[in-house]
Amino acid sequence: MDFLGTSVSSQTTAASVGEVGKLRHDPFAMLPFCGYNMADYFAHWLEIGKLSSADKLPRIYSVNWFRQNEKGEIIWPGFGENMRVLKWISKEHPEPITQLKQLSVISKRGSPRYVRANYFKRKNCKNFFPLNPADWKKEIADLRNYFTLFENKLPKGIQEELSNLEKRFEESASQ
């Protein structure tokens, strides 16, 4: 569990408090169910990670299956099509940190015709990959606010990672 794991967002469900379907920072949708401070959970997994070398730990990937186009429609077909991305992660592209920049590296062989026709069109593909600076600025502010839930129990390394992310963002924005 590292910064990426602690910053995961999930949509709220009927089992959680608040508006259903709202995206919020909630690693693995556990906040409503954890009987103790999640910062202790984060610290536990950081300690477990120290017991092994990085090459023996599982890789963590962040995938947004629910990215929407300008009309608010989910642009990834989902279901069995998710296996194409998982195959790319596990076999074809084993580097631990990367960004998929073009859909052509994902195999479309075997996709049902409606999927090829509707989801792999050039107009949809352009929406899979953008990194919008305004979105990241908002995300950093949202994370800062989210981490206040854990008060002084948040592991120091997680707060440092957020500060480093913000610093890298500011540096890249000024270039």
C-alpha positions in Angstrom: 0.0 0.0 0.0 1.6 3.3 -1.0 0.4 6.7 -2.0 -1.4 5.4 -5.1 -3.3 2.9 -3.0 -4.3 5.5 -0.4 -5.5 7.9 -3.1 -7.8 5.5 -4.9 -11.4 6.8 -5.6 -14.6 4.8 -5.6 -18.2 5.6 -6.4 -20.4 5.6 -3.4 -23.1 2.9 -3.1 -26.2 2.4 -1.1 -24.0 0.8 1.6 -22.2 4.1 2.2 -23.2 7.4 3.7 -24.0 10.2 1.3 -25.1 10.5 -2.3 -25.1 7.3 -4.3 -22.9 7.3 -7.4 -20.6 10.1 -6.2 -16.9 9.7 -6.8 -14.8 10.1 -3.6 -11.5 9.1 -2.3 -12.1 5.8 -0.6 -9.6 3.0 -1.1 -11.3 -0.1 -2.2 -14.6 1.3 -1.0 -13.7 0.5 2.6 -14.2 3.7 4.5 -17.8 2.9 5.6 -16.8 -0.5 6.8 -13.4 -0.1 8.5 -13.8 -0.3 12.3 -10.6 1.8 12.9 -8.7 4.7 11.6 -7.8 4.0 8.0 -4.4 5.7 8.6 -3.6 2.8 10.8 -4.5 0.5 7.9 -2.2 2.5 5.6 0.6 2.4 8.1 0.2 -1.4 8.4 0.7 -2.0 4.7 3.6 0.4 4.5 5.3 -1.6 7.3 4.5 -4.9 5.4 6.1 -3.4 2.3 9.3 -2.7 4.2 9.6 -6.5 5.0 10.3 -7.3 1.3 12.2 -6.0 -1.6 10.4 -4.0 -4.3 10.9 -6.7 -6.9 8.9 -9.2 -4.8 6.0 -6.9 -4.1 2.9 -6.9 -6.4 2.7 -4.1 -8.9 -0.1 -1.6 -8.5 -1.9 -0.1 -11.5 -4.6 2.6 -11.6 -7.2 2.2 -14.3 -10.2 4.4 -14.8 -12.8 2.1 -16.4 -15.4 4.9 -15.9 -13.9 7.8 -17.9 -16.6 9.8 -19.7 -16.7 11.6 -22.9 -18.1 15.2 -23.3 -21.6 13.8 -23.3 -21.2 12.1 -20.0 -21.1 8.6 -21.6 -18.7 6.0 -20.3 -16.3 5.4 -23.1 -14.7 2.1 -22.2 -16.9 -0.9 -23.0 -16.1 -2.8 -19.8 -16.8 -6.4 -18.9 -14.7 -8.8 -21.0 -13.0 -5.9 -22.7 -11.2 -5.1 -19.4 -9.2 -8.3 -20.0 -7.4 -6.6 -22.9 -6.0 -4.0 -20.5 -5.2 -6.5 -17.9 -3.4 -8.7 -20.4 -1.3 -5.7 -21.5 -0.4 -5.0 -17.9 0.5 -8.5 -17.0 2.2 -9.8 -20.1 2.9 -7.3 -22.7 4.0 -4.3 -20.6 5.5 -5.4 -17.3 7.1 -2.0 -16.3 5.8 -0.9 -12.9 5.2 2.7 -13.8 3.9 3.8 -17.2 1.1 5.5 -19.0 -0.7 3.9 -21.8 -0.5 6.5 -24.6 -2.2 4.8 -27.5 -4.9 2.2 -27.8 -3.2 0.4 -30.6 -1.1 -1.6 -28.1 -4.3 -3.2 -26.8 -5.3 -6.2 -28.8 -8.8 -5.8 -30.4 -8.7 -9.3 -31.8 -11.8 -11.2 -30.8 -13.8 -8.1 -29.9 -17.4 -8.3 -30.8 -18.3 -6.2 -33.8 -20.3 -3.7 -31.8 -17.4 -3.1 -29.5 -15.0 -2.5 -32.4 -17.6 -0.2 -34.1 -18.5 1.8 -31.0 -15.6 1.9 -28.6 -12.4 1.8 -30.7 -13.4 4.7 -32.9 -10.8 7.4 -33.2 -13.2 9.9 -31.6 -13.5 7.8 -28.5 -9.9 6.9 -28.3 -8.8 10.5 -27.9 -10.7 10.6 -24.7 -8.9 7.6 -23.1 -5.6 9.3 -22.6 -5.7 13.0 -21.8 -3.9 14.3 -18.7 -5.7 17.6 -18.0 -3.6 20.0 -15.8 -6.8 21.6 -14.3 -8.1 18.1 -13.3 -4.7 17.3 -11.6 -4.8 20.6 -9.8 -8.2 19.8 -8.5 -7.2 16.2 -7.6 -4.3 17.5 -5.5 -6.6 19.8 -3.6 -9.1 17.0 -3.1 -6.4 14.7 -1.8 -5.2 17.3 0.6 -8.7 17.7 1.9 -9.3 13.9 2.0 -6.1 13.3 4.0 -7.4 15.7 6.7 -9.8 12.9 7.7 -6.8 11.0 9.2 -5.5 14.0 11.2 -2.1 13.4 12.7 -2.2 9.6 12.1 -1.6 9.8 8.4 1.8 8.1 7.7 4.4 10.8 7.0 5.5 9.2 3.7 2.0 9.6 2.2 1.8 13.3 3.0 5.3 13.7 1.5 4.3 11.9 -1.7 1.4 14.4 -2.1 3.7 17.3 -1.5 6.1 15.8 -4.1 3.3 15.3 -6.6 2.2 18.9 -6.1 5.8 20.2 -6.5 6.3 18.1 -9.8 3.0 19.4 -11.1 3.9 23.0 -10.3 7.3 22.6 -12.0 5.8 21.0 -15.1 3.1 23.7 -15.3 5.8 26.5 -15.2 7.7 25.0 -18.1 
